[in-house]
């Protein structure tokens, strides 16, 4: 009996000792546990963020597609042509085509919508128009032409027929003709097709990009048209390197227009011209925090062209330095629940009116520039 009591007493004392030792180690154990938890929820790397944002963005855009192939909900209906074209470019930038890739059907339907939106007769033949779209206008003309040229280029310049369109070549040719006929004497373009009186900077850069894309895949575009447009950009530049809204406007330039013009000059082969050097100085040296400055009314538009300007910059180190900052900004705007850019933290954000489809399309396309799967992004 005494042996049993001694054995029980020994077990009790051992248990107390183990408990006291465990209790003394608890603080250190908790610290280690906290560190592990922090690591498990740490922010993904830049490349991981890009993968998440692009995959989520493409999935969201596919869910936004309407039965007629257009992309956009209630807000985006007023700019369906432009938003559908930008979304199509985002799908193509991922390597999708009408008959290849996870989003092949989305590409096919978007191409079909744009082709059906091209007027086939009358004085406005070649214009992209659809019921309810009152905002795309010449921006839509440029983006639709650009997107269809990328589709056409996938099949080679010698192919006349591509998937959903029986005459994609003819549609692009007519679209290019509208752009050329809409250029005014100063070399610029305005919001409305065949309006050769006024001018506006963002329209002009959009037209230049579309014309370059058409020329690259075999369509005839006069060198004089491109040169007049490039001269327009030069004339629009202020002393500080910024680009103003139009030749008739005041001298105030914006980050968005300057980024767009800088990218456009690169497309024109002016990689190290004095205009490009001054514009890049304005963009990256004269500006304050471009990722928190509420004066940017169109950040998604501006960043789309800013990333292109960086991509074609003669100083490659600038891209390495700036690209992660852009990715970080997109990551902060990303709404994981809706898988789109629904989070807006800037009061003067004018892009709100075009809906999350517009922002998602531009962001998803912008993040894929380094893929170089679109001819327009080839260095």
C-alpha positions as CSV (number, residue, x, y, z in Angstrom):
1,X,0.0,0.0,0.0
2,X,2.9,2.4,0.9
3,X,4.5,1.7,-2.4
4,X,1.3,2.6,-4.3
5,X,0.9,5.8,-2.3
6,X,4.5,6.7,-3.1
7,X,4.0,6.0,-6.8
8,X,0.9,8.2,-6.9
9,X,2.8,11.0,-5.1
10,X,5.6,10.7,-7.7
11,X,3.2,11.0,-10.6
12,X,1.5,14.1,-9.0
13,X,4.8,15.9,-8.5
14,X,5.9,15.0,-12.0
15,X,2.7,16.5,-13.4
16,X,3.1,19.7,-11.4
17,X,6.7,20.0,-12.7
18,X,5.6,19.6,-16.3
19,X,2.8,22.1,-15.9
20,X,5.1,24.7,-14.3
21,X,7.7,24.2,-17.1
22,X,5.0,24.5,-19.7
23,X,3.6,27.7,-18.1
24,X,7.0,29.3,-17.9
25,X,7.4,28.7,-21.7
26,X,4.0,30.0,-22.7
27,X,5.0,33.6,-23.5
28,X,7.8,32.5,-25.9
29,X,5.5,30.0,-27.5
30,X,2.9,32.7,-28.1
31,X,5.4,35.0,-29.7
32,X,6.4,32.2,-32.1
33,X,2.8,31.5,-32.9
34,X,2.1,35.2,-33.6
35,X,5.0,35.4,-36.0
36,X,3.8,32.4,-38.0
37,X,0.3,33.8,-38.2
38,X,1.7,37.1,-39.6
39,X,3.7,35.2,-42.2
40,X,0.7,33.2,-43.3
41,X,-1.3,36.4,-44.1
42,X,1.6,38.5,-45.4
43,X,1.2,40.5,-48.7
44,X,2.0,38.3,-51.8
45,X,5.0,39.2,-53.9
46,X,4.6,41.5,-56.9
47,X,4.5,38.5,-59.4
48,X,1.9,36.7,-57.2
49,X,-0.2,39.8,-57.0
50,X,-0.1,40.2,-60.8
51,X,-1.2,36.5,-61.2
52,X,-4.1,36.9,-58.8
53,X,-5.2,40.3,-60.3
54,X,-5.0,39.1,-64.0
55,X,-6.7,35.7,-63.3
56,X,-9.4,37.4,-61.3
57,X,-9.9,40.2,-63.7
58,X,-10.3,37.9,-66.7
59,X,-12.8,35.8,-64.8
60,X,-14.8,39.0,-63.9
61,X,-14.8,40.3,-67.4
62,X,-16.1,37.0,-68.7
63,X,-18.9,37.2,-66.2
64,X,-19.8,40.7,-67.4
65,X,-20.3,39.6,-71.0
66,X,-23.8,40.0,-72.4
67,X,-25.6,37.5,-74.7
68,X,-24.8,39.8,-77.7
69,X,-21.1,39.6,-76.9
70,X,-20.7,43.1,-75.5
71,X,-19.3,43.6,-72.1
72,X,-20.8,45.9,-69.5
73,X,-23.6,46.3,-67.1
74,X,-26.0,49.3,-66.6
75,X,-23.3,52.0,-66.2
76,X,-21.1,50.6,-69.0
77,X,-24.0,50.5,-71.5
78,X,-23.2,54.0,-72.6
79,X,-19.7,53.0,-73.6
80,X,-20.2,49.4,-74.6
81,X,-18.0,49.6,-77.8
82,X,-15.0,51.0,-76.0
83,X,-15.3,48.8,-73.0
84,X,-15.9,45.6,-75.1
85,X,-12.8,46.5,-77.2
86,X,-10.6,47.0,-74.1
87,X,-11.9,43.8,-72.6
88,X,-11.2,42.0,-75.8
89,X,-7.6,43.3,-75.7
90,X,-7.3,42.0,-72.1
91,X,-8.4,38.5,-73.2
92,X,-6.0,38.6,-76.2
93,X,-3.1,39.7,-74.0
94,X,-3.5,36.5,-72.0
95,X,-2.9,34.4,-75.1
96,X,-6.6,33.7,-75.9
97,X,-7.9,33.8,-79.5
98,X,-11.2,32.8,-81.1
99,X,-10.3,29.2,-81.1
100,X,-7.7,28.8,-78.3
101,X,-7.5,29.4,-74.6
102,X,-9.8,29.4,-71.6
103,X,-11.6,32.5,-72.8
104,X,-11.9,31.6,-76.5
105,X,-15.7,31.9,-76.5
106,X,-15.5,35.3,-74.9
107,X,-13.1,36.5,-77.6
108,X,-15.3,35.1,-80.3
109,X,-18.4,36.8,-79.0
110,X,-16.7,40.1,-78.4
111,X,-15.3,40.1,-81.9
112,X,-18.7,39.3,-83.2
113,X,-20.3,42.2,-81.3
114,X,-17.7,44.7,-82.6
115,X,-18.0,43.5,-86.2
116,X,-21.8,43.8,-86.1
117,X,-21.4,47.3,-84.6
118,X,-19.5,48.4,-87.7
119,X,-21.8,50.3,-90.1
120,X,-21.8,48.6,-93.5
121,X,-23.2,51.4,-95.7
122,X,-24.1,55.1,-95.8
123,X,-21.9,58.2,-95.3
124,X,-20.7,56.8,-91.9
125,X,-19.6,53.5,-93.2
126,X,-16.9,52.1,-91.0
127,X,-18.1,53.8,-87.8
128,X,-18.7,51.6,-84.7
129,X,-22.1,52.4,-83.3
130,X,-24.7,50.5,-81.3
131,X,-28.0,51.5,-79.6
132,X,-27.5,53.2,-76.2
133,X,-23.8,53.8,-76.6
134,X,-23.4,57.6,-76.5
135,X,-20.0,57.8,-74.9
136,X,-17.6,55.6,-77.0
137,X,-17.6,57.8,-80.1
138,X,-14.0,58.2,-81.4
139,X,-12.4,56.6,-78.4
140,X,-14.5,53.6,-79.2
141,X,-13.5,53.8,-82.9
142,X,-9.9,53.8,-81.9
143,X,-10.1,51.0,-79.4
144,X,-12.3,48.8,-81.6
145,X,-9.9,49.2,-84.5
146,X,-6.9,48.5,-82.3
147,X,-8.5,45.3,-80.9
148,X,-9.7,43.9,-84.2
149,X,-6.2,44.6,-85.7
150,X,-4.8,42.4,-82.9
151,X,-7.3,39.7,-83.8
152,X,-6.5,40.0,-87.5
153,X,-2.8,39.8,-86.8
154,X,-3.2,36.5,-85.1
155,X,-4.2,34.9,-88.4
156,X,-1.5,36.6,-90.5
157,X,-1.9,39.5,-92.8
158,X,-2.7,37.3,-95.8
159,X,-5.9,35.8,-94.3
160,X,-9.1,37.5,-95.3
161,X,-11.5,35.6,-93.0
162,X,-11.3,35.1,-89.2
163,X,-13.8,33.3,-87.1
164,X,-16.9,35.3,-86.4
165,X,-16.5,37.8,-89.2
166,X,-16.8,36.9,-92.9
167,X,-14.8,40.0,-93.8
168,X,-12.7,41.2,-90.9
169,X,-10.3,42.8,-93.3
170,X,-13.0,44.9,-94.9
171,X,-14.3,46.0,-91.5
172,X,-10.8,47.1,-90.4
173,X,-10.2,48.9,-93.7
174,X,-13.4,50.9,-93.4
175,X,-12.6,51.7,-89.7
176,X,-9.2,53.0,-90.7
177,X,-10.7,55.1,-93.5
178,X,-13.1,56.8,-90.9
179,X,-10.1,57.6,-88.7
180,X,-8.1,59.1,-91.6
181,X,-11.1,61.1,-92.8
182,X,-11.7,62.5,-89.3
183,X,-8.3,64.0,-88.9
184,X,-8.3,67.8,-88.9
185,X,-5.8,70.2,-90.4
186,X,-3.8,70.5,-87.2
187,X,-3.2,66.7,-87.2
188,X,-5.6,66.0,-84.3
189,X,-8.9,64.3,-83.8
190,X,-12.1,65.1,-81.8
191,X,-14.8,63.2,-80.1
192,X,-17.1,62.8,-83.1
193,X,-16.3,60.9,-86.3
194,X,-15.9,63.0,-89.4
195,X,-15.5,66.2,-87.3
196,X,-12.5,67.8,-88.8
197,X,-12.7,71.1,-87.0
198,X,-11.9,70.7,-83.3
199,X,-9.2,68.6,-81.6
200,X,-8.6,66.8,-78.3
201,X,-5.4,65.1,-77.0
202,X,-6.7,61.8,-75.6
203,X,-8.6,61.1,-78.8
204,X,-5.5,61.8,-80.9
205,X,-3.2,59.4,-79.1
206,X,-5.9,56.7,-79.3
207,X,-6.1,57.2,-83.1
208,X,-2.4,57.1,-83.6
209,X,-2.2,53.8,-81.7
210,X,-5.0,52.3,-83.8
211,X,-3.4,53.5,-87.1
212,X,0.0,52.1,-86.1
213,X,-1.6,48.7,-85.3
214,X,-3.4,48.7,-88.6
215,X,-0.2,49.6,-90.5
216,X,1.7,46.8,-88.6
217,X,-0.7,44.1,-89.8
218,X,-0.7,45.2,-93.5
219,X,-3.3,48.0,-93.9
220,X,-2.3,51.0,-95.9
221,X,-1.9,54.2,-93.8
222,X,-0.3,57.2,-95.3
223,X,2.9,58.3,-93.6
224,X,1.7,61.9,-93.8
225,X,-1.3,61.1,-91.6
226,X,1.0,59.7,-88.9
227,X,3.5,62.5,-89.2
228,X,0.8,65.2,-88.9
229,X,-0.5,63.4,-85.7
230,X,3.0,63.3,-84.2
231,X,3.5,67.0,-84.9
232,X,0.2,67.6,-83.2
233,X,1.5,66.0,-80.0
234,X,4.7,68.0,-80.2
235,X,2.7,71.2,-80.6
236,X,0.6,70.3,-77.6
237,X,3.6,70.1,-75.3
238,X,4.2,72.8,-72.7
239,X,7.5,74.1,-71.5
240,X,7.5,71.8,-68.5
241,X,7.1,68.7,-70.7
242,X,3.4,68.1,-70.0
243,X,0.7,67.7,-72.6
244,X,-2.4,69.9,-72.6
245,X,-6.0,68.9,-73.4
246,X,-6.1,70.5,-76.9
247,X,-4.3,73.2,-79.0
248,X,-7.2,75.6,-78.2
249,X,-7.1,75.0,-74.4
250,X,-5.1,76.7,-71.8
251,X,-1.5,75.7,-71.1
252,X,-2.3,73.4,-68.2
253,X,-1.1,69.8,-68.8
254,X,-2.1,66.6,-67.0
255,X,-0.3,63.4,-66.0
256,X,-2.8,61.3,-67.9
257,X,-2.4,63.1,-71.2
258,X,1.3,63.3,-70.9
259,X,1.6,59.6,-70.2
260,X,-0.6,58.9,-73.2
261,X,1.4,61.2,-75.5
262,X,4.7,59.8,-74.3
263,X,3.6,56.2,-75.1
264,X,2.3,57.4,-78.5
265,X,5.6,59.1,-79.4
266,X,7.3,55.8,-78.7
267,X,4.9,54.0,-81.1
268,X,6.0,56.6,-83.6
269,X,9.6,55.6,-83.1
270,X,10.6,58.7,-81.1
271,X,12.1,56.8,-78.2
272,X,14.7,59.4,-77.3
273,X,13.5,62.6,-79.0
274,X,13.6,65.8,-77.0
275,X,9.8,65.7,-76.6
276,X,9.9,62.2,-75.1
277,X,12.8,63.2,-72.7
278,X,10.8,66.3,-71.5
279,X,7.6,64.3,-71.1
280,X,9.4,61.6,-69.1
281,X,11.0,64.2,-66.9
282,X,7.5,65.6,-66.2
283,X,6.0,62.2,-65.5
284,X,8.7,60.7,-63.2
285,X,10.7,63.7,-61.8
286,X,8.4,66.7,-61.6
287,X,5.3,64.9,-60.2
288,X,4.5,64.4,-56.5
289,X,3.0,61.0,-55.4
290,X,1.0,59.9,-58.4
291,X,-0.5,57.0,-56.5
292,X,-2.1,59.2,-53.9
293,X,-2.7,62.5,-55.7
294,X,-6.4,63.2,-55.9
295,X,-5.8,65.6,-58.8
296,X,-5.7,62.5,-61.1
297,X,-9.2,62.3,-62.4
298,X,-8.6,59.3,-64.7
299,X,-6.0,57.1,-62.9
300,X,-6.9,53.8,-64.7
301,X,-6.6,55.5,-68.1
302,X,-3.5,57.4,-67.0
303,X,-1.7,54.3,-65.6
304,X,-2.5,52.3,-68.8
305,X,-0.5,54.7,-70.8
306,X,2.1,55.4,-68.1
307,X,3.0,51.7,-68.0
308,X,3.3,51.7,-71.8
309,X,5.6,54.7,-71.6
310,X,7.7,52.9,-69.0
311,X,7.8,49.7,-71.0
312,X,9.2,51.6,-74.0
313,X,11.5,53.8,-71.9
314,X,15.1,53.8,-73.0
315,X,16.1,53.4,-69.4
316,X,15.0,49.9,-68.5
317,X,15.8,50.4,-64.8
318,X,12.9,52.8,-64.5
319,X,10.5,50.0,-65.3
320,X,12.0,47.8,-62.7
321,X,11.7,50.5,-60.1
322,X,8.2,51.7,-61.0
323,X,6.2,48.6,-62.1
324,X,5.9,47.2,-58.5
325,X,4.5,50.5,-57.4
326,X,1.8,50.3,-60.0
327,X,1.0,46.7,-59.1
328,X,0.8,47.7,-55.4
329,X,-1.7,50.4,-56.3
330,X,-3.9,48.0,-58.3
331,X,-3.7,45.5,-55.4
332,X,-5.1,48.1,-53.0
333,X,-8.0,48.9,-55.3
334,X,-8.9,45.3,-55.9
335,X,-12.1,44.0,-54.4
336,X,-11.6,40.3,-53.7
337,X,-15.3,39.6,-53.2
338,X,-16.4,40.8,-56.6
339,X,-13.0,40.2,-58.2
340,X,-13.0,43.6,-59.8
341,X,-11.8,47.1,-59.1
342,X,-14.8,48.3,-57.2
343,X,-12.9,50.0,-54.4
344,X,-12.6,53.7,-55.0
345,X,-10.8,55.9,-52.6
346,X,-10.4,59.1,-54.6
347,X,-13.1,61.7,-54.4
348,X,-12.6,63.2,-57.9
349,X,-12.5,59.8,-59.6
350,X,-14.4,60.6,-62.9
351,X,-14.0,57.0,-64.2
352,X,-16.7,55.9,-61.8
353,X,-19.4,56.7,-64.4
354,X,-18.2,53.9,-66.7
355,X,-18.6,51.2,-64.2
356,X,-16.4,48.5,-62.8
357,X,-16.2,46.8,-66.2
358,X,-14.2,49.7,-67.6
359,X,-11.7,49.8,-64.6
360,X,-11.4,46.0,-64.6
361,X,-10.6,45.9,-68.4
362,X,-8.0,48.6,-68.3
363,X,-6.3,47.3,-65.2
364,X,-6.2,43.7,-66.4
365,X,-4.8,44.8,-69.8
366,X,-2.2,47.1,-68.2
367,X,-0.8,44.4,-65.9
368,X,-0.2,42.1,-68.9
369,X,2.0,44.5,-70.9
370,X,5.2,42.6,-70.0
371,X,3.7,39.4,-71.5
372,X,4.3,41.0,-74.9
373,X,1.6,38.7,-76.4
374,X,0.0,41.7,-78.2
375,X,1.9,43.2,-81.1
376,X,1.4,46.7,-79.7
377,X,3.4,45.7,-76.6
378,X,6.4,44.3,-78.5
379,X,9.6,46.2,-77.7
